[in-house]
Amino acid sequence: MPTYTLSVLMIALLLILGAYVVYQSRRSRESELAIKLRKSEIALHDAEQALQNTLDYYREEVARLQSKLAGEPSADPVVDQKFRRAKSAFARRYHPDRVRGDGPDVQIRTEVFKEFWEELQRIESGR
């Protein structure tokens, strides 16, 4: 009788251990998928930003060429492009959506970004 009880306990222990291993592997797989999903979201956001920058560039180029055809004086394109690149770099680095974490640091960075972004837009519009 003791060997029968021992073998039943051993089987039960192996079943519990097997269930635990399956549970841990599923958790590990879920965390891997969550990390891959986040990386994909970041890559998608970066691609969207690059596409938006390209679209903005061509819109401005069309406007510049139209004003050139109409004979209107235009601003220096090199300066405009440098400003646009600087504004884009600032947005990529300091945009509130790119800041991780919580707390006062995130709020401070968000407020600083908003303040500078308004100033950059004012400069860009020529006011």
Residue pairs with C-beta under 8 A, 6 or more apart in sequence:
45 97
49 91
49 92
53 88
56 84
57 84
60 80
60 84
64 74
64 77
67 74
68 74
83 123
83 124
87 120
87 124
90 116
90 117
90 120
91 117
92 98
94 109
94 112
94 113
94 116
95 113
96 106
96 109
96 110
96 113
99 106
99 109
99 110
